Amino acid sequence: MTYCVGLCLKDGLVFLSDTRTNAGVDQIGTFRKMSLFQKDKDRFFTLMSAGNLAITQAVKEILLQGQLLNGKNLWNVDSSHDAAVVIGDAIKQVYDRDHKALEKAGIDFNCNLIFGGQIKGERPRLFNIYSAGNFIEATPETCYFQIGESKYGKPILDRVISFDTPLNLATKCALISMDSTLNSNISVGLPLDLLVYEKNSLQASKLVTMDESNPYFQMIHQLWGEKLRSAFNSIAEPSWSGATPSRSIASPAKKMGAVPIHRATKKIPVKTTKASAKSTTKKPKVTAKTRSRV
């Protein structure tokens, strides 16, 4: 499994990825999921990948070789949008080559990418590219993407991140998001690759690989757990008696009533009378015909 998160903010971009891959509990490996593409002071791109490792590596190799796809590659496109189209075309090429063999082996074509960066004269942009080669772009309203094991790290991003969030604060938030994922899923693991891209820099000025010895990540891991427990303990427990109105948990809901409780009813024994007993055990009349038969 994998966890990668990318943020597109007013002041630039933040990319964070883990490096663990696994094909079962006894086949755990470390592979870098972040790739950088830079051309002088003209363009800078970052690509993060999740899914089948063989597929994502094949896509990255096509891009790194500069293979022309419909006459374009990452080094000659005019916009970041066109660069995302090139990556989609690379995915389609790998699909055309491999999907039949994968189907015979019972393997899904699984490939998901976060791609972002900037071309000189254009604003920083961020894309989420799918297995079919199509993609969506981040907006000020939806300014981050996650791929891989995303559910554990999503709540902190939803509560903190907005388009105007400063890069340093966004970096802290992304690392807390990653720490939450590491703590809940063993298929995501260290080391981490972190890139903070400052708008119009067109270079990787803030790039680091972090492991368990990194002092800042150690501090994040320790303090986040402590602060969560402290915040949890500071919240009052519910009051069932209603003695404290602000903590009353038994207040009725406005739209629905209480959940009905269905109780078992006692079985009432059926009383039988002599008349009913006689009617149930009534013997058939013996006639002359029946006597003759006997």
C-alpha positions as CSV (number, residue, x, y, z in Angstrom):
1,M,0.0,0.0,0.0
2,T,1.0,3.6,-0.4
3,Y,0.1,7.1,1.0
4,C,0.8,10.2,-1.0
5,V,-0.6,13.7,-0.5
6,G,-0.2,16.8,-2.7
7,L,-1.4,20.3,-1.9
8,C,-1.8,23.2,-4.3
9,L,-1.8,26.5,-2.3
10,K,-1.5,30.2,-3.0
11,D,2.3,30.2,-2.3
12,G,3.2,27.0,-4.0
13,L,2.9,23.2,-3.7
14,V,3.6,20.5,-1.1
15,F,4.3,16.9,-1.9
16,L,4.7,14.0,0.6
17,S,5.0,10.3,-0.1
18,D,6.0,7.2,1.8
19,T,8.3,4.5,0.4
20,R,6.8,1.2,1.5
21,T,5.5,-1.4,-0.9
22,N,4.2,-4.8,0.0
23,A,2.8,-7.9,-1.7
24,G,1.9,-9.7,1.5
25,V,3.2,-9.6,5.0
26,D,6.5,-11.3,4.1
27,Q,7.2,-9.3,1.0
28,I,7.8,-5.7,2.1
29,G,10.1,-3.5,0.1
30,T,11.2,0.1,-0.1
31,F,10.7,2.0,-3.4
32,R,10.7,5.7,-4.0
33,K,7.3,6.9,-5.2
34,M,8.3,10.5,-5.9
35,S,10.0,11.5,-9.2
36,L,11.2,15.1,-10.1
37,F,11.5,16.6,-13.6
38,Q,13.4,19.8,-14.1
39,K,14.4,21.8,-17.2
40,D,16.8,24.7,-16.5
41,K,14.7,27.7,-15.3
42,D,11.8,26.8,-17.6
43,R,9.8,24.1,-15.8
44,F,9.6,21.9,-12.7
45,F,7.3,18.9,-12.2
46,T,6.8,16.4,-9.5
47,L,5.1,13.0,-9.9
48,M,3.9,10.6,-7.1
49,S,2.6,7.2,-7.8
50,A,0.3,4.5,-6.2
51,G,-0.9,1.2,-7.4
52,N,0.8,-1.7,-9.2
53,L,4.5,-1.0,-8.9
54,A,5.4,-2.6,-12.3
55,I,2.8,-0.4,-14.0
56,T,3.8,2.9,-12.4
57,Q,7.5,2.2,-13.0
58,A,6.7,1.6,-16.7
59,V,4.9,4.9,-16.9
60,K,7.7,6.8,-15.2
61,E,10.3,5.2,-17.6
62,I,8.4,6.5,-20.6
63,L,8.4,10.0,-19.2
64,L,12.0,9.9,-18.1
65,Q,13.1,8.8,-21.6
66,G,11.3,11.8,-23.1
67,Q,9.4,9.5,-25.5
68,L,7.1,11.6,-27.7
69,L,3.4,10.9,-27.2
70,N,1.4,12.5,-30.0
71,G,4.4,14.7,-30.6
72,K,4.8,15.9,-27.0
73,N,6.7,15.0,-23.9
74,L,7.2,16.7,-20.5
75,W,10.1,18.8,-21.9
76,N,8.3,20.5,-24.7
77,V,4.7,20.9,-23.7
78,D,3.4,24.5,-23.4
79,S,1.4,24.1,-20.2
80,S,1.1,21.9,-17.1
81,H,-2.3,20.7,-18.4
82,D,-0.7,19.4,-21.6
83,A,1.9,17.7,-19.4
84,A,-0.9,15.9,-17.5
85,V,-2.2,14.8,-21.0
86,V,1.2,13.4,-21.8
87,I,1.2,11.3,-18.6
88,G,-2.3,10.1,-19.4
89,D,-1.1,9.0,-22.8
90,A,1.9,7.2,-21.2
91,I,-0.6,5.3,-19.0
92,K,-2.7,4.3,-22.0
93,Q,0.4,3.1,-23.8
94,V,1.3,0.8,-20.9
95,Y,-2.3,-0.4,-20.8
96,D,-2.4,-1.3,-24.5
97,R,0.8,-3.2,-24.1
98,D,0.1,-5.1,-20.8
99,H,-3.6,-5.3,-20.0
100,K,-4.3,-8.6,-21.7
101,A,-1.4,-10.3,-19.9
102,L,-2.5,-8.8,-16.6
103,E,-6.1,-10.0,-17.2
104,K,-4.9,-13.6,-17.8
105,A,-2.9,-13.4,-14.6
106,G,-6.0,-12.1,-12.7
107,I,-4.3,-8.7,-12.0
108,D,-6.2,-5.4,-12.2
109,F,-4.6,-2.5,-14.1
110,N,-4.1,-0.3,-11.1
111,C,-2.3,3.0,-11.4
112,N,-3.0,6.4,-9.7
113,L,-0.8,9.4,-9.9
114,I,-0.5,12.9,-8.4
115,F,1.3,15.3,-10.7
116,G,2.0,18.9,-10.2
117,G,4.5,21.7,-10.9
118,Q,4.9,24.9,-12.9
119,I,6.0,26.1,-16.3
120,K,7.5,29.6,-16.5
121,G,4.8,32.2,-17.0
122,E,2.1,29.9,-15.6
123,R,0.8,29.4,-12.0
124,P,1.6,26.2,-10.1
125,R,-1.0,23.4,-10.8
126,L,-1.8,20.0,-9.4
127,F,-3.6,17.0,-11.0
128,N,-4.9,13.6,-9.9
129,I,-4.4,11.2,-12.8
130,Y,-6.4,7.9,-13.0
131,S,-5.8,4.4,-14.4
132,A,-7.8,5.3,-17.6
133,G,-5.4,8.2,-18.3
134,N,-8.0,10.9,-17.5
135,F,-7.5,13.4,-14.7
136,I,-8.9,16.2,-12.6
137,E,-7.2,19.4,-11.5
138,A,-7.0,20.9,-8.0
139,T,-8.9,24.2,-7.4
140,P,-8.9,26.8,-4.6
141,E,-12.0,25.0,-3.2
142,T,-10.5,21.5,-3.5
143,C,-6.8,22.2,-3.1
144,Y,-5.4,18.8,-2.2
145,F,-5.3,15.2,-3.5
146,Q,-4.5,11.9,-1.8
147,I,-3.7,8.5,-3.3
148,G,-3.3,5.2,-1.7
149,E,-4.3,4.7,1.9
150,S,-6.0,8.0,2.3
151,K,-8.7,7.7,5.0
152,Y,-6.6,8.0,8.1
153,G,-4.9,11.2,7.1
154,K,-7.9,13.0,5.6
155,P,-9.6,14.4,8.7
156,I,-6.7,16.8,9.7
157,L,-6.4,18.0,6.1
158,D,-10.2,18.8,6.0
159,R,-10.0,20.7,9.2
160,V,-6.8,22.7,8.6
161,I,-6.0,23.1,4.9
162,S,-7.3,25.9,2.7
163,F,-5.9,27.6,-0.4
164,D,-4.5,30.4,1.7
165,T,-2.7,28.2,4.2
166,P,1.0,29.2,4.4
167,L,3.5,26.6,3.1
168,N,5.1,25.9,6.5
169,L,1.8,25.3,8.2
170,A,0.7,23.1,5.3
171,T,3.9,21.1,5.6
172,K,3.2,20.5,9.3
173,C,-0.3,19.4,8.4
174,A,0.8,17.0,5.7
175,L,3.3,15.4,8.1
176,I,0.6,15.0,10.8
177,S,-1.6,13.4,8.1
178,M,1.2,11.0,7.3
179,D,1.9,10.2,10.9
180,S,-1.8,9.4,11.5
181,T,-1.6,7.0,8.5
182,L,1.6,5.4,9.7
183,N,0.1,4.9,13.1
184,S,-3.0,3.1,11.7
185,N,-1.7,1.1,8.8
186,I,1.5,-1.0,8.7
187,S,1.4,-1.1,4.9
188,V,2.5,2.6,4.9
189,G,6.0,3.2,6.1
190,L,9.2,5.3,6.4
191,P,11.3,6.8,4.9
192,L,9.2,9.7,3.6
193,D,10.0,12.0,0.7
194,L,8.9,15.6,1.2
195,L,9.1,18.5,-1.3
196,V,7.9,22.0,-0.6
197,Y,7.8,23.9,-3.9
198,E,7.8,27.7,-3.7
199,K,5.9,29.5,-6.4
200,N,8.0,30.7,-9.4
201,S,11.2,29.1,-8.0
202,L,11.2,26.4,-10.7
203,Q,13.6,24.3,-8.5
204,A,13.5,21.9,-5.6
205,S,14.8,24.2,-3.0
206,K,13.1,22.4,0.0
207,L,13.5,18.6,-0.6
208,V,14.2,16.1,2.2
209,T,14.0,12.4,2.8
210,M,12.8,11.7,6.4
211,D,13.2,8.5,8.5
212,E,12.7,7.7,12.2
213,S,15.8,9.7,13.1
214,N,14.6,13.0,11.7
215,P,14.1,15.3,14.7
216,Y,11.2,17.2,13.4
217,F,9.2,14.1,12.5
218,Q,10.1,12.6,15.9
219,M,8.6,15.7,17.5
220,I,5.5,15.5,15.3
221,H,5.0,11.9,16.2
222,Q,5.4,12.4,19.9
223,L,3.5,15.7,20.4
224,W,0.6,14.9,18.1
225,G,-0.2,11.8,20.1
226,E,0.1,13.7,23.4
227,K,-2.0,16.7,22.2
228,L,-4.7,14.3,20.9
229,R,-4.9,12.6,24.3
230,S,-4.9,15.9,26.1
231,A,-7.7,17.3,23.9
232,F,-9.7,14.1,24.3
233,N,-9.4,14.2,28.1
234,S,-10.3,17.9,28.2
235,I,-13.7,17.2,26.7
236,A,-16.4,16.6,29.3
237,E,-18.0,13.2,29.6
238,P,-21.7,12.9,28.7
239,S,-24.5,13.4,31.3
240,W,-27.3,10.9,31.2
241,S,-29.2,12.5,34.1
242,G,-29.6,15.9,32.5
243,A,-28.3,17.6,35.6
244,T,-25.8,19.5,33.4
245,P,-27.7,20.8,30.4
246,S,-24.6,21.6,28.3
247,R,-23.5,18.0,28.7
248,S,-26.9,16.3,28.5
249,I,-26.8,13.4,26.0
250,A,-30.4,12.3,26.7
251,S,-32.0,15.3,25.1
252,P,-34.6,14.3,22.5
253,A,-33.8,14.7,18.8
254,K,-35.8,17.4,16.9
255,K,-36.6,15.4,13.8
256,M,-37.0,11.8,15.1
257,G,-38.3,10.2,18.2
258,A,-36.6,7.6,20.3
259,V,-35.6,4.2,18.9
260,P,-38.5,1.9,19.6
261,I,-37.7,-1.1,21.8
262,H,-39.6,-4.3,20.9
263,R,-40.2,-6.4,24.0
264,A,-41.1,-10.1,24.0
265,T,-44.7,-10.7,25.2
266,K,-45.6,-13.5,27.6
267,K,-47.4,-16.4,26.1
268,I,-51.0,-16.7,27.6
269,P,-52.0,-20.4,28.2
270,V,-55.2,-21.4,26.4
271,K,-57.8,-22.6,28.9
272,T,-59.9,-25.5,27.7
273,T,-63.5,-26.2,29.0
274,K,-65.3,-29.5,29.2
275,A,-67.4,-28.6,26.3
276,S,-64.4,-27.8,24.1
277,A,-62.7,-30.9,25.2
278,K,-65.7,-33.0,24.3
279,S,-65.9,-31.3,20.9
280,T,-62.2,-32.1,20.1
281,T,-62.5,-35.7,21.2
282,K,-65.9,-36.4,19.7
283,K,-66.3,-39.9,18.4
284,P,-68.0,-40.6,15.1
285,K,-71.6,-41.9,15.2
286,V,-71.9,-45.6,14.6
287,T,-74.7,-46.4,12.1
288,A,-76.0,-49.6,10.8
289,K,-73.8,-49.3,7.8
290,T,-70.7,-49.0,9.8
291,R,-71.6,-52.0,12.0
292,S,-72.1,-54.1,8.9
293,R,-68.6,-53.0,7.6
294,V,-67.1,-54.0,10.9
